[in-house]
Amino acid sequence: MRSLHGIDIERIQAFSDAVFAIAITLLALEITVPEDLPAAELGHALREEALPSVAGYLLSFVVVGALWISHHRLFRMTKVVDGPLLYLDLALMALVAALPFPTKIVTEYHSSALATSLYAGTIALAALLIAAMSTRLLRRPGLRDTDIPRVLFARSLQHALGIAIVFGSSVPVAVIVSSDAAEYWWLLAVPVRYCLGRHHIRTSKHAAVAPSHPAP
């Protein structure tokens, strides 16, 4: 299906997939150890330098993977892309492509509230962009696939807002309490996403069994 700007949705998805893949590749390239180390110092280098990089890579891999899944599902339900939706998508791709930078900062300056806040803010902003795209599709039925229930777009919006709230609220935690507390705070994203999913299932079942009332 072609957008109002003459760009196929398939091409937009292919471009986005490439950006996500490149971002993950760049994250993996950050896992290094100093060259020409004596064999006796290799274990120390792996613990002190490679291990934090691996942790940062795994964290951002999960984040990028979650963003990719949300983006993929959203555009599979989209029929037409208009200007605002296209620009929101490009903004998201810019953040995803730049994610290796805050990942490297938070890995190297683990105890810094500024580094933790920069990383959390980047993820929160990316989630807000997903939420903005979901909102755009909810408000413009002409952009949506007519076979897709509206509730699926609402679920995408809820999930994105939940992630944005968790990561966004970790910024004051990092500043007031500590960066370690903020990083533990990020774990709330798991139960928040689970609870939202359960709520969506209950709502869908209730709507399915609710009796229809005849018009008076």
Solvent accessible surface area in square Angstrom, and as a share of the most:
residue,aa,sasa,rsa
1,M,123,0.55
2,R,141,0.51
3,S,10,0.07
4,L,132,0.66
5,H,98,0.44
6,G,38,0.36
7,I,60,0.30
8,D,46,0.24
9,I,9,0.05
10,E,105,0.47
11,R,172,0.63
12,I,8,0.04
13,Q,33,0.15
14,A,60,0.47
15,F,100,0.42
16,S,0,0.00
17,D,56,0.29
18,A,48,0.37
19,V,18,0.11
20,F,5,0.02
21,A,57,0.44
22,I,102,0.52
23,A,0,0.00
24,I,43,0.22
25,T,73,0.43
26,L,73,0.36
27,L,2,0.01
28,A,42,0.32
29,L,117,0.58
30,E,70,0.31
31,I,58,0.29
32,T,87,0.51
33,V,53,0.31
34,P,56,0.35
35,E,154,0.69
36,D,144,0.75
37,L,55,0.28
38,P,76,0.48
39,A,96,0.75
40,A,102,0.79
41,E,85,0.38
42,L,81,0.40
43,G,33,0.32
44,H,108,0.48
45,A,5,0.04
46,L,85,0.42
47,R,144,0.52
48,E,101,0.45
49,E,83,0.37
50,A,9,0.07
51,L,110,0.55
52,P,51,0.32
53,S,21,0.14
54,V,50,0.29
55,A,60,0.46
56,G,8,0.07
57,Y,44,0.17
58,L,99,0.49
59,L,61,0.30
60,S,0,0.00
61,F,87,0.36
62,V,101,0.58
63,V,15,0.08
64,V,0,0.00
65,G,21,0.20
66,A,43,0.33
67,L,15,0.07
68,W,96,0.34
69,I,68,0.35
70,S,23,0.15
71,H,3,0.01
72,H,58,0.26
73,R,129,0.47
74,L,1,0.01
75,F,3,0.01
76,R,166,0.61
77,M,21,0.09
78,T,11,0.06
79,K,63,0.27
80,V,23,0.13
81,V,1,0.01
82,D,7,0.04
83,G,8,0.07
84,P,62,0.39
85,L,1,0.00
86,L,20,0.10
87,Y,135,0.51
88,L,41,0.21
89,D,1,0.00
90,L,80,0.40
91,A,42,0.33
92,L,0,0.00
93,M,6,0.03
94,A,64,0.50
95,L,35,0.17
96,V,1,0.01
97,A,50,0.39
98,A,51,0.40
99,L,3,0.01
100,P,15,0.09
101,F,125,0.52
102,P,6,0.04
103,T,9,0.05
104,K,85,0.36
105,I,41,0.21
106,V,9,0.05
107,T,27,0.16
108,E,103,0.46
109,Y,126,0.48
110,H,89,0.40
111,S,99,0.64
112,S,38,0.24
113,A,35,0.27
114,L,146,0.72
115,A,3,0.02
116,T,0,0.00
117,S,17,0.11
118,L,74,0.37
119,Y,0,0.00
120,A,1,0.00
121,G,30,0.29
122,T,18,0.10
123,I,3,0.01
124,A,10,0.08
125,L,89,0.44
126,A,3,0.02
127,A,3,0.02
128,L,84,0.42
129,L,21,0.11
130,I,3,0.01
131,A,4,0.03
132,A,37,0.29
133,M,0,0.00
134,S,0,0.00
135,T,36,0.21
136,R,52,0.19
137,L,1,0.00
138,L,19,0.09
139,R,184,0.67
140,R,121,0.44
141,P,85,0.53
142,G,53,0.51
143,L,13,0.07
144,R,30,0.11
145,D,47,0.24
146,T,119,0.69
147,D,124,0.64
148,I,46,0.23
149,P,74,0.46
150,R,140,0.51
151,V,61,0.35
152,L,46,0.23
153,F,0,0.00
154,A,25,0.20
155,R,74,0.27
156,S,19,0.12
157,L,36,0.18
158,Q,67,0.30
159,H,26,0.12
160,A,7,0.06
161,L,70,0.35
162,G,7,0.07
163,I,33,0.17
164,A,7,0.05
165,I,118,0.60
166,V,7,0.04
167,F,10,0.04
168,G,30,0.28
169,S,39,0.25
170,S,0,0.00
171,V,43,0.25
172,P,64,0.40
173,V,24,0.14
174,A,3,0.02
175,V,102,0.58
176,I,139,0.70
177,V,102,0.59
178,S,45,0.29
179,S,6,0.04
180,D,68,0.35
181,A,32,0.25
182,A,0,0.00
183,E,38,0.17
184,Y,157,0.60
185,W,96,0.34
186,W,16,0.05
187,L,112,0.56
188,L,73,0.36
189,A,15,0.12
190,V,107,0.61
191,P,62,0.39
192,V,46,0.27
193,R,79,0.29
194,Y,139,0.53
195,C,78,0.46
196,L,40,0.20
197,G,20,0.19
198,R,109,0.40
199,H,87,0.39
200,H,18,0.08
201,I,75,0.38
202,R,137,0.50
203,T,61,0.35
204,S,43,0.27
205,K,131,0.56
206,H,129,0.58
207,A,71,0.55
208,A,86,0.67
209,V,117,0.67
210,A,48,0.37
211,P,103,0.65
212,S,107,0.69
213,H,157,0.70
214,P,123,0.77
215,A,94,0.73
216,P,183,1.15
